[in-house]
């Protein structure tokens, strides 16, 4: 996909990449693509999102990156305004350049940033910001975890000048690690996040 091309208004989902190499570039976008509350983009191979390309406004989350798959988001690409996690990663994920994962434009809950059980690297000046996992009145409810990033396994590396900021959740407004390993390096920041409990990283 390139230029201003769009995949939009699809009730059966946006893009499914089973075994190929797909690149979204320019100002291409996937908008308003819903598959019964499943992610709009499903990647089982190699997917690159670059330049000003975007995945936004979907009801089942943005991107599902499967086990063994590779997802690279760079340039000024945006994953935003999705109801559900912006990215669910079981493979290899790299978020770099000025790329960003944002929450919903209306500030509503139910829009976590990244859920990962694979390998995730956030570097450069990339950001995960403004994401709001749903609050729960029960502080022991693990259904509301990781406003910015929920790490369920694998590794998360936040490097260089990357930033995880302005996210909220019941547990771990910034990063919630229920498994795996988290590493911060360089000038990376986890700042300005909010959590109702303090049993995980909240700021």
C-alpha positions as CSV (number, residue, x, y, z in Angstrom):
1,X,0.0,0.0,0.0
2,X,1.3,3.5,-0.8
3,X,0.3,7.0,-1.5
4,X,-3.1,7.8,0.1
5,X,-4.5,4.4,-0.5
6,X,-7.0,3.2,2.1
7,X,-8.7,0.0,3.4
8,X,-11.8,1.4,5.1
9,X,-15.3,0.5,6.3
10,X,-14.7,-3.3,6.2
11,X,-17.0,-5.3,8.4
12,X,-14.9,-8.4,7.7
13,X,-11.5,-7.0,8.8
14,X,-8.8,-5.0,7.0
15,X,-5.6,-6.9,6.1
16,X,-4.7,-10.5,6.7
17,X,-1.1,-11.4,5.8
18,X,-0.6,-15.2,6.0
19,X,2.8,-15.8,4.4
20,X,3.9,-12.8,2.4
21,X,5.7,-9.4,2.8
22,X,3.4,-6.4,3.2
23,X,4.5,-2.8,3.4
24,X,2.3,0.2,4.2
25,X,4.0,3.4,3.2
26,X,3.2,7.0,2.3
27,X,-0.1,8.1,3.9
28,X,-1.8,4.7,3.4
29,X,-4.2,3.6,6.1
30,X,-6.5,1.0,7.5
31,X,-9.6,2.7,9.0
32,X,-12.8,1.5,10.5
33,X,-12.2,-2.1,9.7
34,X,-13.8,-4.5,12.2
35,X,-14.0,-8.3,12.3
36,X,-16.3,-9.1,15.2
37,X,-14.1,-7.5,17.7
38,X,-10.9,-9.0,16.4
39,X,-7.9,-6.9,15.2
40,X,-8.2,-5.1,11.9
41,X,-4.7,-6.2,10.7
42,X,-3.5,-9.8,11.2
43,X,0.1,-10.6,10.4
44,X,1.6,-14.1,10.3
45,X,4.6,-13.2,8.2
46,X,6.4,-9.8,7.6
47,X,4.6,-6.5,7.9
48,X,6.3,-3.0,7.8
49,X,4.4,0.2,8.5
50,X,6.4,3.3,7.7
51,X,6.2,7.0,6.6
52,X,2.9,8.4,7.7
53,X,0.9,5.2,7.3
54,X,-1.7,4.4,10.0
55,X,-4.1,1.8,11.5
56,X,-6.9,3.5,13.4
57,X,-10.5,3.6,14.5
58,X,-11.1,-0.2,14.7
59,X,-13.4,-1.9,17.2
60,X,-11.3,-5.0,17.7
61,X,-7.9,-3.6,18.2
62,X,-5.3,-2.5,15.7
63,X,-2.8,-5.2,14.8
64,X,-2.3,-8.9,15.8
65,X,1.3,-10.0,15.2
66,X,1.4,-13.8,15.4
67,X,4.0,-16.1,16.7
68,X,7.0,-16.3,14.4
69,X,5.8,-13.1,12.6
70,X,7.8,-9.8,12.3
71,X,6.2,-6.4,12.6
72,X,8.2,-3.2,12.1
73,X,6.6,0.2,12.7
74,X,8.8,3.2,11.8
75,X,9.0,6.7,10.4
76,X,6.0,8.6,11.6
77,X,3.6,5.8,11.4
78,X,0.6,5.8,13.8
79,X,-1.4,3.1,15.5
80,X,-4.3,5.0,17.1
81,X,-7.9,5.4,18.2
82,X,-8.5,1.6,18.4
83,X,-10.9,0.0,20.8
84,X,-8.8,-2.9,22.1
85,X,-5.0,-3.1,22.2
86,X,-3.3,-1.1,19.5
87,X,-0.9,-4.0,19.0
88,X,-1.0,-7.6,20.3
89,X,2.4,-9.2,19.7
90,X,3.4,-12.8,20.0
91,X,6.3,-12.6,17.5
92,X,8.9,-9.9,16.9
93,X,7.9,-6.2,17.2
94,X,10.0,-3.1,16.6
95,X,8.6,0.4,17.1
96,X,11.2,3.0,16.1
97,X,11.7,6.4,14.6
98,X,8.9,8.8,15.4
99,X,6.3,6.1,15.3
100,X,3.6,6.1,18.0
101,X,0.8,4.1,19.5
102,X,-1.9,6.3,20.8
103,X,-5.2,5.7,22.7
104,X,-8.6,6.7,21.6
105,X,-9.1,10.3,20.5
106,X,-12.0,10.7,22.8
107,X,-10.0,9.5,25.8
108,X,-12.3,6.6,26.6
109,X,-11.1,3.4,28.2
110,X,-10.7,0.0,26.6
111,X,-7.8,1.0,24.4
112,X,-4.6,-0.4,25.8
113,X,-1.3,0.3,23.9
114,X,0.7,-2.9,23.4
115,X,0.2,-6.5,24.8
116,X,3.2,-8.6,24.2
117,X,4.4,-12.2,24.9
118,X,7.1,-12.2,22.2
119,X,10.0,-9.9,21.6
120,X,9.2,-6.2,21.6
121,X,11.7,-3.3,21.1
122,X,10.6,0.3,21.4
123,X,13.4,2.7,20.4
124,X,14.4,6.0,18.7
125,X,11.8,8.6,19.6
126,X,8.9,6.2,19.4
127,X,6.0,6.7,21.9
128,X,3.2,4.8,23.6
129,X,1.0,7.4,25.0
130,X,-2.6,8.3,25.9
131,X,-3.7,4.6,26.2
132,X,-6.4,3.7,28.7
133,X,-7.1,0.1,29.7
134,X,-10.5,-0.1,31.4
135,X,-10.6,0.7,35.1
136,X,-12.0,-1.9,37.5
137,X,-13.4,-1.3,41.0
138,X,-11.7,-4.5,42.0
139,X,-8.0,-3.8,42.6
140,X,-7.3,-7.5,42.1
141,X,-9.0,-7.7,38.7
142,X,-6.2,-8.7,36.3
143,X,-8.5,-7.9,33.4
144,X,-7.3,-4.3,33.6
145,X,-3.5,-4.3,33.2
146,X,-0.9,-2.3,31.4
147,X,-2.3,0.9,30.0
148,X,0.9,1.4,28.0
149,X,2.4,-2.0,27.7
150,X,1.3,-5.3,29.1
151,X,4.2,-7.8,29.2
152,X,2.9,-11.4,29.5
153,X,6.1,-13.1,28.5
154,X,9.1,-12.7,26.2
155,X,11.1,-9.5,26.4
156,X,10.4,-5.8,26.3
157,X,13.3,-3.4,25.6
158,X,12.6,0.4,25.8
159,X,15.7,2.1,24.5
160,X,17.3,5.4,23.3
161,X,14.8,8.2,23.6
162,X,11.6,6.1,23.5
163,X,8.8,7.1,25.9
164,X,5.9,5.4,27.5
165,X,3.8,8.2,29.0
166,X,0.3,9.4,29.9
167,X,-1.3,6.0,30.0
168,X,-3.8,4.7,32.6
169,X,-4.9,1.3,33.9
170,X,-6.0,-0.4,37.2
171,X,-2.7,-2.2,37.3
172,X,0.5,-0.8,35.8
173,X,-0.5,2.4,34.0
174,X,2.8,2.5,32.2
175,X,4.1,-1.0,32.1
176,X,2.6,-4.1,33.7
177,X,4.8,-7.2,33.6
178,X,3.1,-10.4,34.6
179,X,5.9,-12.5,32.9
180,X,9.0,-12.1,30.8
181,X,11.7,-9.5,31.2
182,X,11.7,-5.7,30.9
183,X,14.8,-3.6,30.2
184,X,15.1,0.2,30.0
185,X,18.2,1.7,28.5
186,X,19.7,5.0,27.1
187,X,17.4,8.0,27.7
188,X,14.2,6.0,27.6
189,X,11.4,7.2,29.9
190,X,8.3,5.7,31.6
191,X,6.6,8.8,33.0
192,X,3.3,10.5,33.8
193,X,1.3,7.2,33.8
194,X,-1.4,6.4,36.3
195,X,-2.5,3.2,38.1
196,X,-5.0,2.5,40.8
197,X,-2.8,-0.1,42.4
198,X,0.9,-0.1,42.9
199,X,1.8,-3.8,42.6
200,X,3.2,-3.1,39.1
201,X,5.0,-0.2,37.4
202,X,2.6,2.6,37.5
203,X,4.6,5.6,36.4
